[in-house]
């Protein structure tokens, strides 16, 4: 399995901090944000990684991560997303990297307490389709929210005003190679982006989606409040150093 870290976009919700650097290079406590999703993959045994960057500072990712060895990565590649086409648009740049094999995708602003090794191992045994990781949150209207029936995912709604559950779809996904065909068939949403929720719902419609519950705390770091929350959680000792 290969890894993909999605760190594109313009980070407008964190302006003016993002006027001078990419959001994913901002500090979360004592190190740059991008190092946390890289660590997440490495701890799960995924060490061949593509980093999809964007904005005005793509060279800074190379300066920081280099060949990846400092962070436990065996092989690292970089791709560049132009503009803000959405998560699925950024993921489409990983098709050659995936080389028809399975991928584990982590959004570049996701910070977790523990690790996803059990979920990755479970997906390897699954063999095909997709897997998402869920976490119960107090504010599900901010996220993609699944409707569940036992172990089955019925559908996912993006930022719903009336959430069908109290769970958020975290920014950690596992897909087989069919994901790239799904992306090619998408049409942009009302906000002009290719939505990862639409991709997940295509897998659900095929009966090819499973889910696991994420252990420990989880937060994104894409707003001022969540960036502060992430830094405080890490400072309290909730995330290990690489």
C-alpha positions in Angstrom: 0.0 0.0 0.0 1.2 3.5 -0.8 0.5 6.7 1.1 -0.8 10.1 -0.1 -0.8 13.3 2.0 -3.0 16.0 0.5 -1.6 19.4 1.4 -2.9 21.6 -1.5 -5.4 24.5 -1.4 -4.9 28.1 -0.4 -5.9 27.9 3.3 -8.2 30.9 3.1 -9.7 30.2 6.5 -6.3 30.8 8.1 -5.6 34.1 6.3 -3.5 36.2 7.0 -1.2 33.4 8.3 -1.5 31.7 4.9 -0.6 34.9 3.1 3.1 34.1 3.6 3.1 30.3 3.7 1.1 27.1 3.0 -1.3 26.2 5.7 0.3 22.8 6.1 3.7 24.4 7.0 2.2 26.3 9.9 3.4 25.0 13.4 1.3 22.7 15.4 3.0 23.1 18.8 6.6 22.3 18.1 6.8 21.2 14.5 5.2 21.9 11.1 1.7 20.5 10.5 2.6 18.4 7.5 4.9 16.2 9.6 1.9 14.8 11.6 0.1 13.1 8.6 3.5 11.8 7.4 4.0 10.3 10.8 0.5 8.8 10.8 1.4 6.9 7.6 4.8 5.8 8.7 3.5 4.4 12.0 1.0 2.3 10.0 3.8 0.9 7.9 3.1 3.0 4.8 6.5 4.4 3.8 6.2 5.1 0.1 4.4 8.5 0.1 3.2 11.2 -2.3 2.8 14.7 -0.9 0.4 16.8 -3.0 1.1 20.5 -2.4 -0.3 23.7 -3.7 -0.3 27.5 -3.3 2.7 29.7 -3.6 5.3 27.7 -1.5 5.6 24.2 -2.9 9.4 24.3 -2.7 9.2 24.7 1.0 7.8 21.2 1.4 10.9 19.8 -0.4 13.2 21.9 1.9 11.4 20.6 5.0 10.8 16.9 4.1 13.7 16.4 1.7 14.0 12.7 0.7 11.8 11.7 3.7 14.5 9.6 5.5 14.5 11.9 8.5 10.8 11.1 9.0 11.0 7.3 8.4 9.9 7.5 4.8 11.6 5.1 2.4 10.5 6.9 -0.8 8.8 10.3 -1.2 7.3 12.1 -4.3 5.7 15.5 -4.7 2.9 16.7 -6.9 1.4 20.2 -7.4 -2.4 21.0 -7.3 -3.3 24.2 -9.2 -5.9 26.3 -7.5 -8.6 24.9 -5.2 -10.3 22.1 -7.0 -11.2 20.1 -3.9 -9.9 17.0 -2.2 -10.8 14.6 -4.9 -9.1 16.8 -7.5 -5.9 16.7 -5.5 -6.2 13.0 -5.1 -6.5 12.5 -8.9 -2.8 13.6 -9.1 -1.8 10.4 -7.2 -2.9 7.9 -10.0 0.6 7.3 -11.3 2.0 7.0 -7.8 -0.7 4.4 -6.8 0.3 2.3 -9.9 -3.0 0.4 -9.8 -2.5 -0.5 -6.2 -4.3 0.5 -2.9 -3.6 3.8 -1.2 -4.0 5.3 2.2 -4.9 9.0 2.0 -4.4 11.4 4.9 -5.5 15.1 4.7 -2.5 17.4 5.5 -4.3 19.2 8.4 -5.4 16.0 10.3 -3.8 15.4 13.7 -4.4 12.2 15.6 -3.4 11.0 19.1 -2.6 7.3 18.4 -2.2 5.4 15.1 -4.1 3.8 12.3 -2.1 0.6 11.9 -5.0 -1.7 12.9 -7.3 0.0 10.3 -4.7 -0.2 7.6 -4.1 -3.9 8.3 -7.8 -4.5 8.3 -8.1 -2.8 4.9 -5.2 -4.9 3.5 -7.2 -8.0 4.5 -10.3 -6.5 2.9 -8.5 -6.5 -0.4 -10.6 -4.1 -2.4 -13.1 -1.3 -2.1 -12.7 1.5 0.4 -12.5 2.2 4.2 -13.1 5.3 6.2 -12.3 6.2 9.8 -15.0 7.7 11.9 -14.9 9.7 15.2 -17.7 11.0 17.4 -17.7 14.8 17.5 -19.7 17.5 19.2 -20.1 19.5 16.0 -20.7 17.1 13.1 -22.2 19.9 10.9 -18.6 20.9 10.1 -17.8 17.6 8.5 -18.9 14.7 6.3 -21.4 12.7 8.4 -22.3 9.1 7.8 -25.7 7.4 8.3 -25.0 4.0 9.8 -27.0 0.8 10.1 -24.9 -1.5 12.3 -21.7 -2.1 10.4 -23.1 -0.7 7.2 -22.7 2.8 5.9 -25.9 3.9 4.2 -24.7 7.3 2.8 -22.6 10.3 3.8 -23.8 13.9 3.8 -21.3 16.8 3.5 -21.7 19.4 6.3 -25.4 18.6 6.9 -27.6 21.0 8.8 -29.4 17.9 10.3 -26.7 15.3 10.8 -27.8 11.7 10.5 -25.3 10.7 13.3 -22.9 12.3 15.7 -19.9 10.9 13.8 -17.5 12.7 11.5 -15.7 11.1 8.6 -12.1 11.9 9.5 -9.6 12.9 6.8 -8.2 9.4 6.5 -9.3 7.2 3.7 -8.3 3.9 2.1 -9.1 3.2 -1.6 -8.4 0.7 -4.3 -7.5 1.8 -7.8 -11.1 2.3 -8.8 -11.0 5.6 -7.0 -9.4 7.3 -9.9 -12.1 6.2 -12.3 -14.7 7.5 -9.9 -13.0 10.9 -9.7 -12.9 11.2 -13.5 -16.7 10.8 -13.5 -17.4 13.5 -10.9 -18.9 16.9 -11.6 -18.0 19.9 -9.4 -20.2 20.7 -6.4 -21.9 24.0 -5.8 -18.6 25.4 -4.4 -16.8 24.4 -7.6 -14.9 21.5 -6.2 -14.6 17.7 -6.7 -15.9 16.3 -3.4 -14.3 13.3 -1.6 -17.8 12.7 -0.1 -19.1 12.0 -3.6 -16.3 9.5 -4.1 -17.1 7.7 -0.8 -20.8 7.6 -1.7 -20.0 5.8 -5.0 -18.2 3.1 -3.1 -21.1 2.9 -0.7 -23.5 2.5 -3.6 -21.4 -0.5 -4.7 -21.5 -2.1 -1.3 -17.7 -1.7 -1.1 -17.3 0.6 1.9 -16.3 -0.4 5.4 -15.5 1.8 8.4 -13.5 1.7 11.6 -13.6 3.9 14.7 -10.5 6.0 15.2 -8.8 5.5 18.6 -7.8 8.5 20.7 -8.5 12.1 19.9 -8.6 13.6 16.4 -8.8 17.1 15.1 -8.3 19.0 11.9 -6.2 22.2 12.1 -7.8 24.2 9.3 -9.3 27.0 11.3 -7.9 29.3 14.0 -9.8 27.5 16.7 -8.9 24.0 15.5 -5.2 25.0 15.0 -5.0 26.2 18.6 -6.8 23.0 19.8 -4.4 20.8 17.9 -1.4 22.6 19.3 -2.8 22.4 22.9 -3.5 18.6 22.5 0.0 17.9 21.2 1.5 20.1 24.0 -0.3 18.0 26.6 1.6 15.0 25.4 -1.1 13.4 23.1 1.1 12.9 20.0 4.4 11.3 19.9 7.5 12.6 18.1 8.7 10.9 15.0 
